[in-house]
Amino acid sequence: MSAATLNHDGAFAAARRSLRFGPLWLAAPGLAFLAIFFLFPVLRLLGLSVQDLETSAWTGDHYARIVATDVYFRVLMSTFRSSAIRWPTGWRSCRSASAGWRSWR
């Protein structure tokens, strides 16, 4: 065998190793599902939230209305306050549950 044949076979083997189906390939259908049915609609809604429906121009009027209207602003702040209080305790609960699961196995 010549050196050129060995290099070609080595390059082919390296390319084949890089395309080997591993555990990350199993996540591809789930990631595609999330991209199609979650990520795309969320990005579309965010785009629509900064777009004027009549003129299709970019605008921040919708968010300015939330801040300017007292009721909307209070509800928004109440939501943020509630999540700021509950998120750390929920995160600690998840971490301690997973630590308990790891020690139990």
ABEGO torsion letter per residue (X at the ends): XBAAAAAAAAAAAAAAAAABBBAAAAAAAAAAAAAAAAAAAAAAAAAAAABBAAAGBBBAAAAAAAAABAAAAAAAAAAAAAAAAAAAAAAAAAAAAAAAAAAAX
